[in-house]
Amino acid sequence: MYPEDRTIRRFLSTAPFSKSLVEQIRKLHPYSMLSDEEVYFLDNFCWSLPDPVRVAELGAYIGGTTSIFGAGTPSGSQIEVYDLFEHNPASRSRLKDDPLFEENSFFPIWERNTKRYRDKLIIRRGDVLETAKQSREPLDVLYIDIVKHPSLINVMLEFYQRLKVGGILMHQDYFHWQSPWIVYQMEHLLDHFDLIGDVGLNMTVYRKKREIPAENVDFLSFDIEQVTSLFDKAIARYGHSKAGMLRVSKLRLIIGTDKKREAELVKEVEETHGESPRVMRYLNELKKLDPARMW
């Protein structure tokens, strides 16, 4: 029912060379915030599915990814879409000239951009801590681009448990410092998932290999030693810029807990990854945050 690992790895490995094809895909889905490689991978993945699937998309913004799922998944597929659909300052500024702009919500823009796929969409508008309770059907595909705050990490377990064995999990922001909890959570759960690979700037792709017990795990109760140990396992898997991005994510969780360790990690990032513009940009963004208001 699902593409084999070798097929998915083929999509992952050819994504960096897909510029002309991505240009055509973007003409159909001009609202996507994904990188070119991520657009290529997700579009190919959806079109390779032989049978209708049930997808949960957590974090939809204005519909770019929703549209790729809507266009590519087979007829009869259902796509649960989870989002507050509420502006932050960046989205309010970015979308202010859109004819459907509203001061507090970008839902009308999302609705316009995805209307051709409306028959596939199940809209879960609101706080995912509550809307997660509205569906219990098993999932074939789980796409996560929403964990920008620690309050959202524990509820992800409910979606992982819904994912079928053999189903595909995509973490869109795995390497981004705004989602550090995902990194150590996935390391903790690697007995239940196989990491197939990564693509583009931030996405990782997994296949679920065994069921997750129906129990509650409080990932926010992990002490800093446990968190950093899990992070170090993830960092060791990668080289160059992606290891650097993970070190910046690790730093976000250390800030305010141990000044000596914090200073050592900043120095390590600067000395090891100083030639990476992206890592340095992430580090500088993090340095600008007020630790007292970080969460």
N, C-alpha and C positions, 0 to 999 in steps of 0.2 A: 504493500500500500504506500510506503514511503520510499523516496529515493535512497539508494544504497549509499554507504559512506564514500565509496569511490566516486560516485557521481557528484556528491556534495563537494568532495575535495577537488574535483575537476573544476567546478564552478569557482571555488575559493582561489585556486591557483591561477586561473585564467582571468580573473577579475581585473588585475592591474593593466591588462592589455586590451581593454574593451571599450576604448574611448568612442569610436564611431557608433557602436551599437548603443551605448549609453545615451548618446545625443538623440537617437531616435526614441528611446524609452522615455527620456525626459520631455519630449514633445507631447507624449500622452499623459505624463504625470509631472507637470511642471512645478508642483508644490512641495516635492520631497526635499527634506533637509539632509538626506543621507549623502555620503560621499559617492563618487562615481562607481567605485568598486562595490559598495554596499547595494547600490541600485541594481547593478548588473547581477550580483549574486541573488538578491531577493526575487527579482523578476524571473530569472532562470529557474530558481527553486520552485516558485509557484506554478510555472508552466510545465514543470516536470511531474507534478502530482497527477497520478492516473485516476484517482477517485475523489469524490467530494470529501472535504475535510471540515473539521470545526477548529477555528482559529480563535485565540484570545490575543488581542493587540492592546497592550497596556501602555498608554501614552500615544495619542494620535495627532496632536497639534492640529494643523489645518488640512490634513487628509492625504498627504503625499504617500505615506506607507499604506494607509487604508486603501488607496486607489490601486496600488500595486497588488495587494492581496485580492482586491475586488476583481481586477481584470484578469489575473493569472490563475486563480484557483478554479477548479472545475465547477461547472454548473451544479447547483444544489449545495454548495459549500455555505457555511455560516460563519460569520466573523463577529465575535463579541468585541466591542470597542469601548475601552475604559479611559475616561479622561474627565477632569473637572471642567474643561473647556473654558477656563478663566485666564485672563491676561496676567502676565507679570510685566514689569516695566519694559523689558526688551521686546516682548511680543506686541505690546501696545504701541510702541514707537515704530516697529517694523510694519505693522498692518494698518496704521492710522489713515492711509490714503485709499484703502480698499473700499469700494462702494458699499459693502455690507458691514463695515466697521461698527462695532458697538464698544462702548467705553469699558465694560467689564467682561465681556465674553466674546470669544472668537467662534462660537458654535455655528452661527449663520454662515461663516466663511467655510468651515469644515463641511457643513451640510451641502452647500453649493458645489464644492469641489468633489464630493463623493456621491452625488445624487444618482449617477448612472448605475451605481452598484447597490442601490438602496435595498433591493430584494435580498441581498446577502447579509445585510448589516443588522446587528442587534446592539442597540446603543445603551451603554451603561454610563450615564452621565452623573457625575457626583464623586464623592469621596470613595476611593476604592476600598477603604476599610469597611464601608457599608455595601457598596455595589458588588463586591466580591461574593456576597452571600446570595446574590440573585440568580446565579447559574451554578449547576453542579454536574452538568454533562461532561463526560470525558473529552479531553482535548487531543487533537492531532499535532497542532502547532501552537507554540507559545512564544510570543514576541514581547519583550520587555524593554521599555524606554521611559520609565516613570520613577525610578527609585532615586530621587534627588533629596530625600530627607529620611533620617533614620526611622521615623514612625512607619515607613512603608515596607521595611525589610521583612518583618515577620509574616505579614500577610502573603508574601510571595510564596511561602511554603504551601499555602492552600492551592495555588495554581500549579506548582510543581506536582503536588499529589494528584491533581486532576489530569495531568498529562499522561497519556497512555505509554506503557513500555514500548519502546521503539519510536515514540514521537520525538519531535524536534523542538529544542529550546534555543532561542536567539536572544542574547543579551546585547542590546544596541550600545550601551554606555559602559561596557566592562572596563575599558582602559581610561575612562574619564574620571578626574578627581572628584567630580560632583556625585559619583556613585560608589564610594569605596566599600560600602557594606556588601555589595554584590560579590566582590573579589573573595573575601574570606568566607562568605556564605557558600559559594560554589566550591571552594576547596574543601569545606566541611562535608559537602554532599557528593564528593566525587566517587563514593562507593555506589552511587545511584545514577551517575551520568558519565558518559564518555565524551571527552572534548574532541570534536572532529577537527576543529581548526578556527582560525580567525580571518577576518577580511576587513579591508579598508582601514579607517582610523581607529575605530573603537569596538567593533562587533566581534563577539565570540559565538560559536555554534556548537551545540551539544546534542547528543542523542540519549534519551533516558534508557537505562539498561535494567533497572529493577525498581520495584515499587518502593515508595517512601512510607514508612509507618505513619499511621494516622495519630500522630502525637504532636504536641506543641513544643517547639524549640524557641527559646528566647535568644535570638542572635545578639541582642543588645546587652545581654548579661555576660557575654564572653569577656574575660579580663584582657588587659592590653597585651600580656605575654602570649595568650592564646591567639589573639588577633594578629600580632606581628609574626608569629610562627607560621600561621596559615598564609599570610601575605608573602613571606619569604619563599614558601614553596611555589607560589604563583610566579613570583619574580624570577626564580631560577629557571622557569620554563621558557623565558623569552630573552632575547638579546636586544641591544641597541635601544631605539626610542621607546619601544613598548615596555621594556623593563623600566625605563626612566619614568614613563607615565604611571606605571604601577607604584613606583617609589613615591611619586608625588601624591598618589591616592593614599598610600600608607601614611605619609606625612600628615594628611588631613586628620587622621584619627589619632595621631600622636600629639598634635598641637594642643597645648594647654594641660598635658598630662605629665610631661617629663622634658624640661627645658634642655637638659644635656643631650638626651636622645634626639630631640628635635633639631638641635644645632648640628649634631653629627650627621643626621640624615640630609639636611639642607646642603651641607658641605659635600656629602657623597653625590647628591644629584648634580650639583654644580660642577664638580670635578669630573664625574663620569659621563655626564650627558650635556655638557656645556655647548657642544657643537650641534645639538638638536634644537632647532627653533621651536618645535611644538612642545617639547619637554620644558624648555625655558619659559615659554608663554604660560603653560599650565602652572609652573612654579610661581611665576610673578603674579598670576591671577590669585593664587592661593595666599600669597603673602599680603595681598591687599585686604583680605577679609579680616574683620574684627572677630577675634576668637570668642569674645563674649556674646556675639550675635550669630555665630556660625551655624547653630542649629535652630 
